[in-house]
């Protein structure tokens, strides 16, 4: 294991938090696509399904909040 300085550790935690949000977004986007395809015959229903299930892109603030949660875990001594 390499010794990382605090900046490297913070960067790694931010990258991990972003990766987690990326995967959640991609999964939710696939759900939206599947729902829309289920109504391929009916354009109105397909549009409603898309609007209902399409995920909103996360914000930098959400990345930071997620990273802070992960970093709190690192700081725990238990």
ABEGO torsion letter per residue (X at the ends): XBBBBAAAAAAAAAAAAAAAAAAAAAAAAAAAAAAAAAAAABAAAAAAAAAAABBBBBBAAAAAAAAAAAAAAAABAX
